[in-house]
Amino acid sequence: MIPTRHAPDGRVISSVSAPWLQADMLEAARIRPGHRVLEIGSGGYNAALMAELVGPAGHVTTLDIDPAVAERATRLLSENGYDQVHVVTADAEHLPTGVVPNGGFDAVVVTVDTWDLPWIDALAEGGRLIAPLRLYGYHWAIGFTRDNGALHSDEPLIVCGFVAMQGDGAWQTNRRAVPGTGVHLSWEDGTPLPVDQLAPALAYEPTVTRTNITVRGQEPFDALTLYLAGALPGFCRLEVDPDGDNQVLNPPPQHWPGAAIVRGPSLARLATERIGDGDDGKGLYEFVVHGHGAQGDVAAQEMAEQVRHWQRNHRGARCPLITARPTADCAPADTDHEPHVFAKKHTRITVDWPIVPSSAAQLTDPGSCSAR
Ligand SMILES: C[S@@+](CC[C@H](N)C(=O)[O-])C[C@H]1O[C@@H](n2cnc3c(N)ncnc32)[C@H](O)[C@@H]1O
């Protein structure tokens, strides 16, 4: 990734994506000669590659919210002989009238992190949509096909990272601080819960519930986090101030915000404990669950049981299947928590976990839903 534009606070707000990711996403989009393609988030180079793929009979539109990015893309495309690419300045949350061709695009490639998928209507039936969709803190580059008005994933998920969506579709963080502890809890798709009452629970040593499930030192377990997010009501991501004075968690969550659940004044969180060096010397860890507060051990057992369920039934699965349906087509949910359903603004996302008998599940197989 090469940064091309920064916000006044130093954040990268535009970049040229890594070539391997551009190639993977273009391949997943299955672009053919004659296709009409929309790229959301412009740069120029990727749109030029798309123009090569669709050929003279096809058409490419690239759209960016930032007039400076759109101007640069227009100039670079023109200088390199790609005047036929249509560059549009707009917020992708509201595609301007006239941008969507009759019958919809054959492919929409989203190159900016997105929490929702408001583009189902812009896609032709059978068309492809590739997007880095935000599900509980991770962005998964997901390839979907539109079928009967809904999007269905059919490719392995890749954990990836783009710059954040701006404008009306920007992700609004639901991050709450537990007073005096340096601990922050974030909610994504469910209703954020109160957190002030957790401060006393975090002041005490936690109970530790063992799972007997292991993970290698550098093995990603983002699929487990996604599974827990869908399985457990009150799920949230937990992180600590890296240099706060009130570090109450030992060990603190590493690298990524950890998985946690809130149960009134109690909390449980997923941690790993080193139990050996592993075959490759990079460490072998056991998933353990720390429980805080009067009911912390009960919450920890609830989470540990879901870790074991994932191990027994889903860890060996190639990948979960993701379906996105327009919210307008879905019946209102009966309860706040429908297992493995994430309610967004425009869509309802359902995650289906294929069952793979435990004999086929490999304890140390990283699976295909791996970070890259
Ligand atoms: C990673 S860059 C695009 C990279 C480019 N497609 C490439 O492959 O080189 C993401 C772009 O998305 C744009 N963007 C952010 N929010 C947007 C929105 N709501 N609508 C349209 N573009 C947006 C940013 O201005 C930024 O230029």
The ligand as an SDF file (V2000), in Angstrom:
LIG
                    3D

 27 29  0  0  0  0  0  0  0  0999 V2000
   -7.4460    2.7730   -0.9950 C   0  0  0  0  0  0  0  0  0  0  0  0
   -7.9830    4.2040   -1.8440 S   0  0  0  0  0  0  0  0  0  0  0  0
   -8.4240    3.6180   -3.4380 C   0  0  0  0  0  0  0  0  0  0  0  0
   -7.3440    2.8820   -4.1200 C   0  0  0  0  0  0  0  0  0  0  0  0
   -7.5450    2.6270   -5.5730 C   0  0  0  0  0  0  0  0  0  0  0  0
   -8.8010    1.9690   -5.8890 N   0  0  0  0  0  0  0  0  0  0  0  0
   -6.4010    1.7680   -6.0570 C   0  0  0  0  0  0  0  0  0  0  0  0
   -6.5810    0.5710   -6.2190 O   0  0  0  0  0  0  0  0  0  0  0  0
   -5.3110    2.2820   -6.1760 O   0  0  0  0  0  0  0  0  0  0  0  0
   -9.5710    4.4970   -1.1280 C   0  0  0  0  0  0  0  0  0  0  0  0
  -10.2730    5.7240   -1.6670 C   0  0  0  0  0  0  0  0  0  0  0  0
  -11.6160    5.6940   -1.2080 O   0  0  0  0  0  0  0  0  0  0  0  0
  -12.0570    7.0370   -1.1550 C   0  0  0  0  0  0  0  0  0  0  0  0
  -13.2810    7.1240   -0.3490 N   0  0  0  0  0  0  0  0  0  0  0  0
  -13.4130    7.1500    1.0060 C   0  0  0  0  0  0  0  0  0  0  0  0
  -14.6920    7.2550    1.3550 N   0  0  0  0  0  0  0  0  0  0  0  0
  -15.4060    7.3100    0.2050 C   0  0  0  0  0  0  0  0  0  0  0  0
  -16.8010    7.4410   -0.0930 C   0  0  0  0  0  0  0  0  0  0  0  0
  -17.7160    7.5410    0.8670 N   0  0  0  0  0  0  0  0  0  0  0  0
  -17.1780    7.4590   -1.3740 N   0  0  0  0  0  0  0  0  0  0  0  0
  -16.2600    7.3590   -2.3790 C   0  0  0  0  0  0  0  0  0  0  0  0
  -14.9300    7.2540   -2.1550 N   0  0  0  0  0  0  0  0  0  0  0  0
  -14.5110    7.2170   -0.8920 C   0  0  0  0  0  0  0  0  0  0  0  0
  -10.8640    7.7840   -0.5630 C   0  0  0  0  0  0  0  0  0  0  0  0
  -10.9210    9.1720   -0.8940 O   0  0  0  0  0  0  0  0  0  0  0  0
   -9.6910    7.0590   -1.2150 C   0  0  0  0  0  0  0  0  0  0  0  0
   -9.1870    7.7490   -2.3050 O   0  0  0  0  0  0  0  0  0  0  0  0
  1  2  1  0
  2  3  1  0
  2 10  1  0
  3  4  1  0
  4  5  1  0
  5  6  1  0
  5  7  1  0
  7  8  2  0
  7  9  1  0
 10 11  1  0
 11 12  1  0
 11 26  1  0
 12 13  1  0
 13 14  1  0
 13 24  1  0
 14 15  1  0
 14 23  1  0
 15 16  2  0
 16 17  1  0
 17 18  1  0
 17 23  2  0
 18 19  1  0
 18 20  2  0
 20 21  1  0
 21 22  2  0
 22 23  1  0
 24 25  1  0
 24 26  1  0
 26 27  1  0
M  CHG  2   2   1   9  -1
M  END
$$$$
